Amino acid sequence: MKQKIFIVDDDDTIVDLIKAILIKEKYEVSVAYNGKDAINKINSDRPNLIILDLNLPDLTGWEVCQVLKKHAQTKFIPVILLTGKYITGNDISRGLLSGGDDYITKPFNLDVLVARIKALLRRMSYRGETEEVIKHKNIIIDVTTHTLLVNDKPPKLTPKEFALLYFLVKNKGQVLSRKQLMESIWEQDYYFSSETLKKHIQTLRRKLGPAASKYVETVEGVGYKFKP
């Protein structure tokens, strides 16, 4: 069965370009040209991945992402944000905080976009890991149900944040280089900057809260580790 990709962008040219290459890559493609239509269609289509432009004519991409991440049916669908050429660091942070899993800036290379799509979709299959439940003090990670409990409360993580936390906890006590994390979580480190990883770590710490974020340590000049 073909995997479904949903494109949300009001630019016909961009949509046609992305749609053509995705069909060539054997994906099933659906499209919406504004935020409200996107939310309605995504709820019924249940795609495997969403490509979401931040600048839409009605709702912003941030707002669309926030709505999708609030609903059980759509909250675990990975989202790649399409950003404008003059996007700021704050805009990128806002996108990741709203639930985006990755971003790519226009104009972009279509081959790079396809590589990022494939990497995200591959990461979604990691649920089949041998160790299905990991417990560490006040943290419980259940890979089978894709749930996390911190002090018996369920923080809302994106699929990428969940995968990152799982990998850190699974290798607790070990210093993991940025390269290791990029290759393990994104699988193709060539296409992702260390800034992407840094922003995901920052967001993960915020969502874990003070009781658990202290376990995620930065090792200057190397990477990160989960404190045992």
N, C-alpha and C positions, 0 to 999 in steps of 0.2 A: 504494500500500500504506500502511495506517495505521501511524503510529509507536506503539511500545509504551511505556507508562509502568507502572512497578511501584511499588505503595504498600506500605510496611511500617509498620504501626502496630497496636497492640492495642486501640485505641479504636474501636469500631464506628461511633460517630457521626461521628468525624473521617474515617474511611475512606469512609463512605457519602457524605459531603459532597464530598470530593475526587473520588471516583469519578464522581459524578453530573455535576460540571462538566467533567471530562476527557472523558467520553463525549459530552457536548454539544459539546465542541470537536473531536470526531471522532478522539480517541485510542483505542487499544485498551488496556484496563486489566487488570492482574493484581494480586492482593493476597496478602499473607502477614501473619499476626498475631503472629508471633514470629521471632526471629533465625535459628534453625536451619532452619525452613521456608523463610524468605526466601532463604538461601544456596543451598539445594537447587533451589528453583524458578527463581531468577535464573540459575543455571548452565545450566539447560535452556531457559528462555524467551528469554534474551539480549535484555532490553528496551533501548530507546534511552535511557532515563533512569530513575533510582530516586529515590523520595521516601522518606526513611528517618527514622523517629522515634528519638530517642536513648534513650528510656526504654521498653525492651521487657521482657517477663516472664522471658526466659531470658538471652540475650546482650544486651549494651548495643549501642546503635547504633554506637558507636565500634568495638566488636569486630567487628561485622558488616562495617563499612566496611573495616577492616584486612584481613579475610579476602578480601573481594572484590578489593581492590587488589593482592593477592599473586598472583592467578591471571591468566594471559594472556588468558583468554576474557572476563574481566569487569573488568579493571583500568582500561580506558578508558571505561567507562560512567559518565557524569556523575551525581553524587549531590547532591541537595538535602536537607540535614538539617533535621528538625523539632525545635525546641528548646522547653523549657518556659518559662513566663513569668518564672521567677526564675533563669534560666540566667546563669552568670557569664562574664566575659571569658575566663577560663582554660578553661572548658568549650567555648567557641566555638573557641578556638585549638586545643584538643585535637581537636575535630571536623575542622577544616581540615587539621591535621597527619596525621590518620588517613586522609585522602584525600577528604574532602568538598569539593565545588566551590562550594557556597553554603549558606546557612542562612536559615531564616525562623522567627520566634518565634510560638508560640501565645499568644493567639488571633490569627489572621492573616486578611487580606483575600483571598478566593479569587481575585479578579481579579489581585491582585499575584502570587500563587502561579503562576497561569497565565502571566503575563508573564515571570516568571523561568524557567519551564519552556521557553517559546518562545525566550527569549534564549540559554539554554544549548544547546538543540538547534540553533539557527542557528549558534552558534559551532563546533559539531562539523563543520559543512560547510566550514570555512575551509581544509581540507587541500588544496583545489584551487588554492591560490595559485600564481602563475606561478613564483616562485622556490622550487623544491622543496627545495634543500639550501643552507644558509647556514653558512659557516665563519668563525669569529672566533678566532684564536689557538688556544687549547686547547679550543674549543667547536665541536661540529658538530651542527647541527640538520637532521634529515631529515623534512620534512613528509609525504612520501609514506608512509613507514613509521612515522611518529609516534614517532621515536626521537631520543634526545639522548645525545651522548657528551661527557664532560668528562674530559680527560686519559685518553682511551680507556676510561673507565668510564661505565656507563649509570645516572645517577641516576633514581629513579622519581618522575615528575611526574604530577600529575593533569591531565586535559585542560585545565582552566582555567590551571594553572601553565604548561603547555606553550605555550598560546596567548599568555600574558602574556610569557614569555621570547622567543618568536618575534617578537612585535610590537616589543619593546624592541631586540632585536638587529637586526632589519630596519631600524629607524630609529636605529641607533647614532650617538651624537654629538649627537642632537637632544634637547632638553628637552621631554618629553611631559607635559602637564598631567594632573592627576587626571581632569579631565573627558574629555580625549582618550582616556585609557586605559579609563575606564569605558564610554565610548560604543563603543570599538573592540573591547573584550574582552567586555563584558556587553551591549553594543548599546543598552541602555536605561538611561542613568545615573540616571534618575529613581527607579528602584527599588533602587538600591544605594548604600550609604553609603561614604564614603571609608575608614571603618574596615575594611570588607571588603577593599578594595584593599590597605590597609596590611598586613593579616594575610597576604594572599597574597604580597606582596613579602617579608615576613619569612620565610615558609615557603620561598619560592623561594631566597632567599639561603642558608638553612640547608642545603637539599638540594644546591645547587651546590658548597658547600664553600668553604674559604678561597682556593683557587686560582682560582675563577671569580666568587665572590660580590662581590669587590671591584669588578667592572665595573658592578654595579647601584648607581647613586648616587642619593641623595636630594637633590633641589634644594629647599631649604627654602622653604615658602610657595608652591611652584609644582607640583612633581610629581616625576618621576623621569627618569633618562636612563641609557643604556647607554654606558659609557665606551669610546671607540674605542681 
